[in-house]
């Protein structure tokens, strides 16, 4: 049994170790993808053979507030040489925050052969594993993407409103100060601000990074259950909505609940607080 | 009030680098020139009042007065992956150290977008703007003290 398997996750295959990645650097069936918050990191050095998926340029619609559509996703996959049966391994900075975001967006197009490298970029570095500045190129693939499916893992505001009315569980993964509404004003940054502070009624506050151990790896299933089940009161059969400010931090919690704890119905509300905190007439709790 | 000349030149130069990859390489080179605050100014654990609010890379800003009354700016970045913070620190030191404090005090925080482009997360923007704002505040205090002298 591997160390990751010994942590008791329901779907431990969603995680791979740095050692596993090191052993598959030349595996044509595996594509390693780095996704970071810091735009300089990939170019300063990355895992040999890894390609970059940039969350602003590659994953978003260039005009509307939405994710890329089928054509753009297909073009991205083709450019990165990813086929429908390629195992895509994501890793990145900030405890894999942006890696899980990219992973989640890939799920909108049903790319199920996706993994997260446990511990992310920092673990790879701390283990003294090699980095390169050489940007690889791969032969273009013939990826045929399906239409984006927003029903499985994504929630929209009207669905969230019904969710609240039905008193179903939500997890707010922002900081306690954002959750209480104490921290609202985002100086000089109007694009991600909200007019009202607080949280969606009924939401429990479990900041996303609490799912991560000190070395950047995910906590064990037992520790995660203590957080989400004992503390927040969730049950695996629950219909759960997670949110943050724009849906990126909550994709990390979505990954934990869906893959590590095996919850069957978890959706990420990517409109999140920047939408809810600006909506007219919706209920807010402080 | 004009923006300090060296900063203007740096921003104008960056404006000319329109290719994203070229700009990233240039900023990485800048980050590699980052020098941490010397021990004669401060040592770990750095005082909380020198910490940049909202900077997730745990950056610290220090000012050292020169004989002519202007300031040298020093920085520490505790996050080993905080390469953008290091690039920002190196730019601020290179372009604002020794500049008239009343000009430094007026440097707008949104220069981070001219340096890095608009494709920054909110967390990253806030941290980088916090560094600029802290430098401007230190200069503002110094300019006020000079006026009173």
Interface residues (C-beta under 8 A of the other chain):
Chain A: X37 X38 X39 X40 X41 X43 X44 X54 X55 X56 X57 X93 X94 X121 X122 X125 X186 X187 X188 X189 X191 X192 X245 X246 X248
Chain B: X21 X24 X25 X27 X28 X31 X56 X80 X81 X82 X83 X84 X87 X109 X110 X116 X117 X119 X120 X121 X122 X123 X124 X125 X126 X129
